[in-house]
Amino acid sequence: MKKIPATVITGFLGSGKTTLIRHMLKNANGRKIALIINEFGDLGIDRDIVQGCGIEGCEDGDVVELANGCICCTVADDFLPVMEALIDRATPPDHIVIETSGLALPKPLIQAFNWPEIKTRVTVDGVVSVVDGPALAAGQFASDETAIEAQRKADENLDHANPLEDLFEDQLHAADMVLLNKSDALQEGQVESLISDLKKRLRPGVQIVATSHGNVGVDVLLGLDADVQNDLDVRHSHHDHDHNEDHDEDHDHDHDDHNHDAFESFVVDVPVQNNPGALENRLIDLVEQHGILRVKGFVEVEGKSARHVVQGVGTRFTRYSDRDWATGEDRQGRLVIIGQAGLNQAAIAAALVS
C-alpha cells in the first residue's frame, strides 16, 4: 500500500501560513487534502477554514483543529488519534497538510511519524518553513513578537522556553523548502540579501522561494519526497544540543531513543472481563512498571451486550461502550500495547491474561 504523503508547515504566528494553506486548498488540482491546524491565539486561525473552509472540494471533516496547545507537547494525546482517524477513512486523503504552531519544535512532531500506528501508512513528504520577510529585514523573527510571547504564556503544556531565535533556527534546520513570504513588502535588494543570509543557516540543497501572499504553486510545495522521518539526523535542533550538553554520559542512549526503530507494539488477547475498572488499574500498574506509552483496544464485559473500548495515554485512561456486539461476531478482547523498543512483552501479556 502506498504511503499517504504529509507536509508539515512551520513558521511563527503572522508569517502567512494560513494564507499559504488557503491558496493550497484553492489550487489543489483534484487532490483531496486533509488539513490539521495547530496554530492558536488571537492572530492565529482563519476561523472560516476550520468551520467549513468554504473552498470547493474541502469538507468540514477534512479540516481538524488541535487547539489544546503546542503540538510537540501533545503528540500522543491529540495528533496521533487524529492521524489515525484520517488514514482509517473509507476514502483516505491524497495528502495531509499540518500547520504547526510557531512555538512547536519540529523534530518531535516529525519523529511521531515513526510511531507504529502510522509508520507504515504515512510519510513526511517535506517540511516547509514560512518566514516573514519584512520582520526578518527589521531584525525580528515575527511581525508581532509580543503576541508570540503571549501565545507562549497561554499554553500550559509548553515546557520549552527556547528563545525565539532558537525556535526560528530549528524551523530552518528542519526545512526542505523555505518560503520568504511577504516579499512584495520588501525594498529593492532586500530579497536577495535575506536569501543570502538564510542560505547560511540551511542545509545544502534546501531551496528558498520568495513569495507574496503565499502564492506558490501546489506542485512546488507537494511531492518533495523527502521521507523526512527517516532523515532526522541531518536536521539539527537546539533542543537536541541542549539535552546532550546536560547529559553527555547518556549521549549514545539518547541517539538510540531517536532512532526511527525506537518504538514497538504488540497485541494481547485478553479474556472476558467482569470488572473493567480492575482491568484499568492493572493497566496503570503495567504502564508504571514497563514505561508503556499507549494502550488501545476493546474487551468483552461479562453480562454486557456492548463492546467496551479501552484507550490509554501513559497513565490516563478512558473507557466506554461504543456499540453492541454483532450476531456471530468474534468477541475476543484485544489490546494493542505500544512503547519504546525492549518492552517485556511476555511479562505484560501474562499480567493481562491471568
C-alpha positions in Angstrom: 0.0 0.0 0.0 1.4 3.4 -1.0 2.0 5.7 2.0 0.0 8.9 2.2 2.3 11.9 2.0 2.2 14.6 4.7 3.6 18.1 4.5 4.5 19.9 7.7 4.3 23.7 7.5 6.1 25.7 10.2 6.5 29.4 10.8 5.8 32.0 13.5 2.3 33.5 14.1 1.6 36.0 11.4 4.2 34.7 8.9 1.4 33.9 6.4 0.9 30.1 6.9 -2.9 30.3 6.9 -2.8 32.4 3.7 -0.5 29.8 2.1 -2.8 27.0 3.1 -5.9 28.7 1.7 -4.0 29.1 -1.6 -3.0 25.5 -1.5 -6.6 24.3 -0.9 -8.0 26.5 -3.7 -5.4 25.2 -6.1 -5.3 21.5 -5.1 -5.9 20.4 -8.7 -8.1 17.5 -7.8 -6.1 16.3 -4.8 -8.1 15.5 -1.7 -6.2 17.4 1.0 -6.8 16.9 4.7 -5.7 19.7 7.0 -4.6 19.6 10.6 -4.2 23.0 12.2 -2.3 23.6 15.4 -1.9 27.4 15.3 -3.8 29.2 18.1 -4.2 32.7 19.6 -6.0 35.9 18.7 -4.0 36.3 15.5 -4.0 32.6 14.6 -6.5 30.6 12.6 -8.8 32.0 10.0 -11.9 30.5 11.6 -13.7 30.1 8.3 -11.0 27.5 7.4 -11.7 25.5 10.5 -15.5 25.9 10.5 -16.2 24.8 6.9 -13.5 26.3 4.8 -15.8 27.4 2.0 -13.4 26.0 -0.6 -14.8 23.7 -3.3 -14.0 20.1 -2.6 -13.0 20.8 1.0 -15.4 19.3 3.5 -15.7 20.1 7.2 -14.3 16.7 8.1 -11.2 17.5 6.1 -10.1 20.2 8.5 -9.2 19.4 12.1 -8.1 21.9 14.7 -5.8 20.9 17.5 -6.3 23.7 20.0 -5.1 22.1 23.2 -1.7 23.5 23.0 1.6 23.3 21.1 1.6 20.1 19.0 5.1 19.0 20.0 3.8 18.7 23.6 0.6 16.9 22.9 1.6 14.4 20.2 0.2 11.3 21.9 -3.0 12.9 23.2 -4.1 14.9 20.1 -2.0 14.4 17.0 -1.8 10.6 16.7 -5.5 9.9 17.2 -6.4 12.5 14.6 -3.9 11.0 12.1 -5.3 7.5 12.7 -8.8 8.8 12.1 -7.8 10.4 8.8 -6.0 7.4 7.4 -8.6 4.9 8.6 -11.3 6.6 6.5 -13.1 4.6 3.8 -11.7 7.1 1.4 -8.4 8.5 2.9 -7.0 11.8 1.8 -4.5 12.0 -1.0 -2.3 14.4 1.0 -2.2 15.6 4.6 -1.1 19.1 5.5 -0.1 20.0 9.0 0.1 23.7 10.1 2.1 23.8 13.3 2.1 26.4 16.0 5.1 28.7 15.6 6.2 27.6 19.0 6.3 23.9 18.1 9.7 22.1 18.0 9.6 20.5 14.5 11.6 17.3 15.3 9.3 15.8 18.0 6.4 16.1 15.6 8.4 14.5 12.7 9.5 11.8 15.0 5.9 10.9 15.8 5.5 9.7 12.2 7.7 6.7 13.3 5.0 5.5 15.8 3.9 2.0 14.9 0.3 3.2 14.3 1.1 5.3 11.4 4.7 4.5 10.4 3.8 2.1 7.6 0.9 4.2 6.2 2.2 7.8 6.2 5.4 9.5 5.2 6.6 13.1 5.7 6.8 14.4 2.2 8.5 17.5 3.3 8.8 20.3 5.8 8.0 23.9 4.5 9.1 26.8 6.7 7.4 30.2 6.2 9.5 33.2 7.0 8.1 36.8 7.5 10.3 38.7 5.1 9.7 42.3 6.4 10.0 41.2 10.0 13.3 39.5 9.3 14.6 42.6 7.4 13.8 44.6 10.6 15.9 42.2 12.7 12.9 40.3 14.1 11.5 36.8 13.6 7.8 37.8 13.5 5.9 41.0 12.9 4.4 40.9 16.4 6.8 39.2 18.8 4.7 40.5 21.8 1.8 38.4 20.5 4.1 35.3 20.3 5.2 35.8 23.9 1.5 36.0 24.9 0.8 32.8 22.9 3.7 31.1 24.7 2.3 32.0 28.1 -1.2 30.9 27.2 -0.1 27.3 26.5 0.2 25.4 29.8 1.7 22.4 28.0 4.8 24.3 26.9 7.8 23.2 28.9 10.4 24.5 26.5 11.4 28.1 26.9 13.6 28.3 23.9 14.5 31.9 22.7 12.7 32.8 19.5 16.0 32.7 17.6 16.5 29.1 18.6 13.0 28.2 17.5 13.4 30.0 14.3 16.7 28.2 13.6 15.1 24.8 14.5 12.4 25.6 11.9 15.0 26.3 9.3 17.1 23.3 10.2 14.1 21.0 9.7 13.1 22.6 6.4 13.1 21.0 3.0 11.9 24.3 1.5 11.8 27.9 2.9 9.3 30.5 1.7 10.4 34.1 2.2 6.9 35.4 2.4 5.6 39.0 2.0 8.4 39.7 -0.4 6.2 42.3 -2.1 6.6 44.5 1.0 10.4 44.4 0.8 12.6 47.1 -0.7 14.7 46.5 -3.8 17.7 44.4 -3.0 16.4 43.2 0.4 15.1 39.9 -1.1 18.5 38.9 -2.4 20.2 40.0 0.8 17.8 38.0 3.0 18.0 34.9 0.8 21.8 35.1 1.0 21.6 35.3 4.9 19.1 32.5 5.1 21.2 30.1 3.0 24.0 30.3 5.6 21.6 28.8 8.1 20.3 26.0 5.9 21.4 22.5 4.9 22.9 22.2 1.4 20.2 21.8 -1.2 17.3 23.4 0.7 15.6 25.8 -1.7 14.4 29.3 -0.8 11.4 30.7 -2.7 10.4 34.4 -2.4 6.6 34.6 -2.2 3.8 37.1 -1.8 0.6 36.1 0.0 1.7 32.5 -0.1 1.3 32.4 -3.8 3.4 29.5 -4.8 2.4 26.5 -7.0 1.0 23.5 -5.2 3.1 21.2 -7.3 6.2 23.0 -5.9 5.1 22.5 -2.3 3.8 19.0 -2.5 5.7 16.0 -3.9 9.1 16.7 -2.3 9.5 13.0 -1.5 11.9 13.8 1.3 10.9 10.9 3.6 11.8 13.2 6.4 11.1 10.9 9.4 14.0 8.7 8.2 16.3 11.7 7.7 16.3 13.3 11.2 20.0 13.0 12.0 20.8 15.8 9.5 18.2 18.2 10.9 20.0 19.8 13.8 17.9 21.1 16.7 18.9 23.4 19.6 16.8 21.2 21.8 18.9 18.2 21.0 22.1 20.2 21.6 20.9 21.4 25.0 19.8 18.0 26.0 23.1 16.4 25.0 25.2 19.1 26.9 23.2 18.3 30.0 23.5 14.6 29.6 26.8 13.9 27.9 27.1 10.5 29.5 23.7 9.5 28.0 24.5 10.7 24.5 24.6 7.3 22.9 21.4 6.3 24.6 19.7 9.5 23.6 20.7 8.9 20.0 19.2 5.4 20.1 16.0 6.7 21.5 15.6 9.0 18.5 16.2 6.2 16.0 13.3 5.6 13.8 13.0 2.0 15.0 12.8 3.0 18.7 9.1 2.0 19.1 7.4 -1.3 19.2 3.9 -2.6 19.5 2.2 -5.9 20.1 -1.3 -7.3 20.6 -2.5 -9.1 23.7 -5.7 -11.3 23.6 -7.5 -10.7 26.8 -10.3 -12.8 28.4 -13.8 -11.7 29.2 -13.8 -9.1 32.0 -16.2 -9.0 34.9 -14.7 -5.7 36.3 -13.3 -3.3 33.6 -12.3 -0.9 36.4 -9.9 -3.5 37.8 -8.5 -4.1 34.3 -7.8 -0.3 34.1 -6.0 -0.4 37.4 -3.9 -3.4 36.2 -3.0 -1.5 33.0 -2.0 1.6 35.0 0.4 -0.6 37.1 1.8 -2.1 33.9 2.3 1.4 32.4 4.3 2.5 35.5 6.3 -0.8 35.7 7.2 -1.0 32.0 7.1 2.5 30.6 4.2 1.7 28.2 3.3 4.8 26.1 -0.1 3.9 24.7 -2.8 1.2 25.1 -5.8 0.9 22.9 -8.3 -1.8 22.1 -11.5 -3.4 23.3 -12.8 -6.1 25.6 -15.9 -8.1 26.3 -17.6 -7.4 29.7 -19.4 -10.3 31.3 -23.2 -9.8 31.1 -23.0 -6.8 28.8 -24.2 -6.6 25.2 -21.9 -3.7 24.2 -18.2 -3.8 23.3 -16.1 -2.0 25.8 -13.4 0.3 24.4 -10.1 1.0 26.3 -7.8 3.9 25.4 -4.8 4.9 27.4 -2.0 7.5 27.0 0.5 7.0 29.8 -1.5 6.5 33.0 -4.5 8.4 31.7 -7.3 6.0 30.6 -10.7 6.4 29.1 -13.3 3.6 28.8 -16.7 3.5 27.2 -19.1 1.2 25.4 -19.3 2.1 21.7 -21.7 -0.4 20.1 -23.5 -3.7 20.6 -21.6 -6.9 19.6 -23.0 -8.1 16.2 -24.6 -11.6 16.0 -21.8 -14.1 15.3 -19.0 -11.5 15.8 -15.7 -12.6 17.3 -15.8 -11.2 20.8 -12.2 -11.9 21.6 -10.8 -8.9 23.5 -7.6 -7.4 22.1 -5.4 -4.6 23.4 -2.5 -3.0 21.4 0.5 -2.2 23.7 2.9 0.5 22.4 6.2 1.6 23.9 9.9 2.1 23.5 11.8 -0.9 21.9 12.7 -3.5 24.5 9.3 -4.0 26.2 9.0 -7.1 28.3 6.1 -8.5 26.2 5.9 -11.8 28.0 5.5 -10.2 31.4 2.9 -7.7 30.2 0.9 -10.3 28.4 1.0 -12.6 31.4 -0.4 -9.9 33.7 -3.3 -9.3 31.3 -4.4 -12.8 30.7 -4.1 -14.1 34.3 
